[in-house]
């Protein structure tokens, strides 16, 4: 599972999973949250946009598909709120992306 890979790489344990509003009820995400015992934080479009300047990576495909160039990193930053920092660039798999941020979950 990509979340576990990210946690191991950074030596941390995520306390929640964050996803854009439009993906927050996706079956794959719900299954991952249940398997990990984590809550899901739904990130609204405005928060995704606000986090863009603080993201480490940009994806032309994401920009074309959803209107922002960084989705997982922006979700991680939005979930932890002001002052949050990304621990590393996102990890990717064939089915998902994952980014971890440190801060206080808002």
N, C-alpha and C positions, 0 to 999 in steps of 0.2 A: 504494500500500500504506500502510495506516494507520501502521505503525511508522515508515516513512520520513518521513511527515508530522510525526509527533511529534518525531523526531530533528531534522528541519530547524527546527521551531519552537523547539526548545530549544538548538540548536547543539551537540548531543552525538551520540554513536553508542552505541546500546545494545549491551551485551556478551552478553546472553542474553534469551530470552523466558520469561516466567513465566506459568503458568496454574494454575488449581485442578486438583487431582489428577484430578477427573472429566473434565476437558477436555484433559489433557496428551497424549493420544494421538488427538485429533480430527484427521481428515485435513487440514482447512484449516490448522490450527496446524503440523502436520508439514511441509506444503508451504511455509508461510511461513518456518519455521526453516531449511529446506533452501535456499530461495531467498536468504535473508539470510546463510547460513553461521553461524547462531547455535545454541547449545544451548538446550534447553528445561528449565526448572526447574519441577518439579511441586510445587505448594504444598498442604500438607495442611490439612484443615478447621480445626484448632486455630490454625494460623498465620494463616489468613484472619480468624478471630474476633479474635485478639490485635491485628491491625493496624487494626481498625475505628475505634478512637478517633483514629487519626492520618490518616484519609482525609479528603479535601477535599469529596467529593460523596457523596450518598446516593441510591439508586434504590429506590423502593417495588417496582418490578417485579423487580429482582434479589433483594430481600429475600423476596418471595413465592416466587420460583422456586428460589433456592438457599440461603436462610436467612441471608444477609449482605447489607447494603445497598450495599456497595462491593466489587466483585470485582477489576477490573483494578488499581485503586490499591492494594488490599490485597495483591495478588500482587506488585506491584512492590516494595512495602515489605518484604514477607516475604522476597523474594529477596535483598535487600541486607542484611537483618539489622538488629540493634540499631543505633540511631543514624542509620538511613537517613532521607532526606527526599524527599518528592515534589517534582518540579521544576515541576509545574503540575497543574491538574485534568485528569482523563482526557479524551481525544479519543474521539469516537464516529463510527461509520459505520453503515450499514444492517446490516452483518454482524458487527461487532466493536467492542470498546473497547480503548483503549491508554493506559497511564500509564507515565511514566518516573520512576524514583527514583535518587538518587545515594547511594552507600555502597560497602561492600565486599561482594561476593557471598559469601554464607555457604555 
